[in-house]
């Protein structure tokens, strides 16, 4: 059971509903990952995190695929299911 209060997709409205709709278009299965829901009480903050994530995973010194591989490897090392 989660210890962080959040807003589920069905209860989202306004800017949060718009953010959730955009996120669900780009995720497998069209869901909003729970890690994003933990920031749902601050849609402004969530929007900033998503913007930073897009920059982080864009091609630069490393390709997006390389970023994803590093993230997956670190998650496996630390036992993180995200």
C-alpha positions as YAML, in Angstrom:
chain: A
units: angstrom
residues:
- id: 1
  name: UNK
  ca: [0.00, 0.00, 0.00]
- id: 2
  name: UNK
  ca: [1.30, 3.43, -0.96]
- id: 3
  name: UNK
  ca: [2.26, 5.84, 1.80]
- id: 4
  name: UNK
  ca: [2.19, 8.86, -0.48]
- id: 5
  name: UNK
  ca: [-1.16, 10.42, -1.32]
- id: 6
  name: UNK
  ca: [-1.76, 10.92, -5.01]
- id: 7
  name: UNK
  ca: [-4.45, 11.58, -7.57]
- id: 8
  name: UNK
  ca: [-5.43, 8.66, -9.80]
- id: 9
  name: UNK
  ca: [-6.18, 9.20, -13.48]
- id: 10
  name: UNK
  ca: [-9.96, 9.00, -13.01]
- id: 11
  name: UNK
  ca: [-9.93, 11.78, -10.41]
- id: 12
  name: UNK
  ca: [-7.51, 14.11, -12.22]
- id: 13
  name: UNK
  ca: [-8.79, 17.38, -13.62]
- id: 14
  name: UNK
  ca: [-7.40, 20.61, -15.03]
- id: 15
  name: UNK
  ca: [-3.63, 20.77, -15.64]
- id: 16
  name: UNK
  ca: [-3.05, 17.40, -13.96]
- id: 17
  name: UNK
  ca: [-5.51, 15.68, -16.29]
- id: 18
  name: UNK
  ca: [-3.68, 17.25, -19.26]
- id: 19
  name: UNK
  ca: [-0.31, 16.04, -17.95]
- id: 20
  name: UNK
  ca: [-1.67, 12.55, -17.30]
- id: 21
  name: UNK
  ca: [-3.13, 12.42, -20.84]
- id: 22
  name: UNK
  ca: [0.23, 13.40, -22.36]
- id: 23
  name: UNK
  ca: [2.12, 10.89, -20.21]
- id: 24
  name: UNK
  ca: [-0.26, 8.03, -20.96]
- id: 25
  name: UNK
  ca: [0.19, 8.58, -24.72]
- id: 26
  name: UNK
  ca: [3.91, 7.85, -24.35]
- id: 27
  name: UNK
  ca: [3.90, 4.88, -21.99]
- id: 28
  name: UNK
  ca: [3.38, 1.19, -22.69]
- id: 29
  name: UNK
  ca: [-0.22, 0.26, -22.01]
- id: 30
  name: UNK
  ca: [-1.29, 3.90, -21.85]
- id: 31
  name: UNK
  ca: [-0.90, 4.12, -18.09]
- id: 32
  name: UNK
  ca: [0.53, 6.82, -15.85]
- id: 33
  name: UNK
  ca: [3.45, 5.30, -13.93]
- id: 34
  name: UNK
  ca: [3.07, 5.44, -10.17]
- id: 35
  name: UNK
  ca: [6.34, 7.34, -9.83]
- id: 36
  name: UNK
  ca: [4.66, 10.26, -11.62]
- id: 37
  name: UNK
  ca: [1.54, 9.94, -9.50]
- id: 38
  name: UNK
  ca: [3.65, 10.61, -6.40]
- id: 39
  name: UNK
  ca: [3.98, 14.19, -7.68]
- id: 40
  name: UNK
  ca: [0.32, 14.60, -8.65]
- id: 41
  name: UNK
  ca: [-0.50, 16.93, -5.76]
- id: 42
  name: UNK
  ca: [1.92, 19.43, -7.38]
- id: 43
  name: UNK
  ca: [1.16, 19.39, -11.12]
- id: 44
  name: UNK
  ca: [3.55, 22.31, -11.61]
- id: 45
  name: UNK
  ca: [6.38, 20.27, -10.11]
- id: 46
  name: UNK
  ca: [5.41, 17.18, -12.09]
- id: 47
  name: UNK
  ca: [5.48, 19.22, -15.31]
- id: 48
  name: UNK
  ca: [9.00, 20.40, -14.44]
- id: 49
  name: UNK
  ca: [10.20, 16.87, -13.71]
- id: 50
  name: UNK
  ca: [8.77, 15.64, -17.01]
- id: 51
  name: UNK
  ca: [10.49, 18.47, -18.86]
- id: 52
  name: UNK
  ca: [13.81, 17.65, -17.22]
- id: 53
  name: UNK
  ca: [13.30, 13.97, -18.03]
- id: 54
  name: UNK
  ca: [12.76, 14.77, -21.72]
- id: 55
  name: UNK
  ca: [16.02, 16.72, -21.74]
- id: 56
  name: UNK
  ca: [17.87, 14.03, -19.84]
- id: 57
  name: UNK
  ca: [16.79, 11.27, -22.20]
- id: 58
  name: UNK
  ca: [17.29, 13.27, -25.41]
- id: 59
  name: UNK
  ca: [20.25, 12.57, -27.63]
- id: 60
  name: UNK
  ca: [23.39, 14.46, -26.67]
- id: 61
  name: UNK
  ca: [26.68, 12.99, -25.54]
- id: 62
  name: UNK
  ca: [24.75, 9.74, -25.12]
- id: 63
  name: UNK
  ca: [21.82, 8.46, -27.15]
- id: 64
  name: UNK
  ca: [18.44, 7.89, -25.53]
- id: 65
  name: UNK
  ca: [19.05, 4.14, -25.82]
- id: 66
  name: UNK
  ca: [22.32, 4.50, -23.89]
- id: 67
  name: UNK
  ca: [20.58, 6.57, -21.18]
- id: 68
  name: UNK
  ca: [17.90, 3.88, -20.90]
- id: 69
  name: UNK
  ca: [20.48, 1.09, -20.68]
- id: 70
  name: UNK
  ca: [22.35, 2.90, -17.90]
- id: 71
  name: UNK
  ca: [19.11, 3.57, -16.03]
- id: 72
  name: UNK
  ca: [18.06, -0.08, -16.33]
- id: 73
  name: UNK
  ca: [21.47, -1.29, -15.19]
- id: 74
  name: UNK
  ca: [21.51, 1.00, -12.14]
- id: 75
  name: UNK
  ca: [17.94, -0.02, -11.29]
- id: 76
  name: UNK
  ca: [18.97, -3.68, -11.42]
- id: 77
  name: UNK
  ca: [22.00, -3.02, -9.22]
- id: 78
  name: UNK
  ca: [19.93, -1.19, -6.61]
- id: 79
  name: UNK
  ca: [16.92, -3.48, -6.77]
- id: 80
  name: UNK
  ca: [14.62, -0.65, -7.90]
- id: 81
  name: UNK
  ca: [11.62, -1.85, -9.88]
- id: 82
  name: UNK
  ca: [11.31, 1.46, -11.75]
...
